[in-house]
Amino acid sequence: MMKKHITLLCQALASATVSAQQAPAATTTEKFVTTCANTANVAAQNFCHGYGQGVYETYLVTRHPKNAPDFICAQTATLTRQQHIDNFIKWSAAHPQFKQASASDTILRYLGETFPCKR
């Protein structure tokens, strides 16, 4: 009898844990561009700068010469973060097929197209 209660309790706890988990919120390119275009909102601008910098920094630390070679070579770029964001907004308008894609993925596409590495 005790084993049955323990089994039922474990099943209840497991199902409660599963139902409590939510899918991660995705930041689409469209949402990111809308947020970044709101230049009057300091918090939105801080988010855009931090998110964009985070995507690029993550790209840099995940490079591997054999498994993940460089495809973005922006080391000599002299643009400010705001100029990068402004250019990304323009680039996104010219590439509407990425509106519902992950903002991170689209930022990397933009950087790869804008600052390609010489092969």
N, C-alpha and C positions, 0 to 999 in steps of 0.2 A: 504494500500500500504506500509506504514512504517513497519507494522508488518511483511509483507512478506520479506522486505529487511533485517530486523533484524534476521529473521529466517534463511535466506540464508547466512547471515554473520556468524551466530553461527555455522551452518553446515559446512561452509568452514573452520572456525577456528578449529572445532573439527576434521575434516578430516586431516588438516595440522598437528595437534598435533599427531594424530595417525600415520601418515606416517613418521613423524620425529623420532619416537621412534625406537631404534634398539635393537635387541636381545643382551643380555649381552654376552660378549666374554667369552668363557669357556677356562680354562687352563686345557688341558688334561694331563694325566700322562705322555704321550709320550713327549709333549712339555716341561713339567716341568723337566723331566729327562734329556732331551737334553740340556736345559738351565743349569741345575745344573752340568752336566758333563763337561761344559766348564770352567774349573778351571782357565784358563788364563784371563778370563773376570771378573774383580772386580764387575762390575754392576750386572752381572748374578749371581755371588756368593752372593752378598747382597740381591738380589731378593729371591734367594733360602732360605737363612737363615731367612729372614723376613716372607716369605710366610709360610714356615714350622712352624716357631714359632707362627705365627698368627693362623694357623689351630689348633695347640695344645692348645694355650691359649683360643681359642673359645670353644674347647672341654671342657676345665676345667670349664669355667664359665657357661656352659649349663648343667652341671650335676645336677640331682635331685634324691634323694634316691629312690623315688617311680616311677616317670615318666621316668627318664633317668639315670639308675644306671651306675656306673663306669664300663668300660670294658678295660680301659688302666690304668695300674698301673706302671708308669715309674718314680715315685718320687725318687726311689733309684738308678736310672741309673746314671752312672758316665761318660757317653760318652759326647764328645763335640758335638756341632751342626754339625760340618763338618763330624764327625764320623757317626752321625745319617744319614746325607745326603748320605754319601758313602754307608752305609748299605742299605738305601732305594733304591739306584740305583741298587745295586746287587739284592735285593729282587724283584724289579720291573722286572728285566731281567728274573727272575725265575717265574714270574707271568704275562706273556704277555697278558693274557685275560683282563687285566685292562688298557691296553695302551690308549684306547679311552675314558676311564672313567674320571670323574672329578679328578684332582690331589688331591683335598682336601679329597674326599672320599677314594682314594687309600692310602693316607698318614695315615688316620685313620685305615684302614685295616691293614697296615703294623705295626703300633704301637700296635693295638689290638692283633695281632698275635705274635709280638715280646715281648710285655710286658703285657701279660694277667693278669687280676686280679684273685686271688684265690677265688674260690666259695665254 
